[in-house]
Amino acid sequence: ENPNTSPNIDKLAEEGIRFTNMFVSEAICAPARAELYTGLQPHRNGVMQNHMATNKGTLSVVQYLGKLGYRVGLTGKTHIKPQSVYPFEKVKGFPPGCNARNVPPAEWDGVESFITRDTDQPFCLFICSIHAHAPWDSGDTSPWELDELKLPPHMADTAETRHYFREYLAEVRLFDDEVGQARSLLEKLNLDENTVLIVLDENGAGMPGGKWTNFDWGVRSACLIKWPGLDSGSMVTDAVAQYCDILPTLIDAAGGEVPSDLDGKSLLPLIKGERKTHRDKAFFT
């Protein structure tokens, strides 16, 4: 609703699939990421609080896609453990600490080197931005006038709220810039047409009614998917989906068999237009 916030994401939405009902099972950093990488919800992967470790012996996207011939890397924020569950190849370039202050711009050389290292081997790379995690002290606030901001309807409209919400929007714009840079890099490397690009925004902002809660603003996540070979242009789906569905989708797309004991289900039938619905309910804790 506030202009100048997400031009790159908006452009991607015009070319890909926008999910209006994508949810995390738990609106906190570590549980959301463990769910994303394992295809299991918090009570099954063991990460029900921040800083908890995933159950030893659990398989993650690294093992699943590694068995299918992919190299699997991660740059930026981790917030996951132990290493045995998440043996990502660490890629330099994005700052890892989500509580960092006055964050410098990300560097893309490591990302480009990872992508181009072996053109015969497919890759899966998680580019994990720390924007727009608090503290909100990075980015340019000048595109928004305090008295013109449109606040979420559940928020108390005070001067303090407007101050912090504008700081938050500046970091959302930094995240959007990174989405645009990732897209530009794929185009530069002639990989834009055969690379799946998924944009997720994790849980809601660390503000009232957002992160740490089961309110809609906390558990609802943005999700955009640009899928090669789909010429339908923009598509919007209100199918209910959760973070645990992303890993099965990747396994399915890579030609693997999705394990039946995962909590997630492949979104590929939905993406290909073979069905309109996905889940009856979303589950939150």
Disulfide bonds with the S-S distance in Angstrom:
none
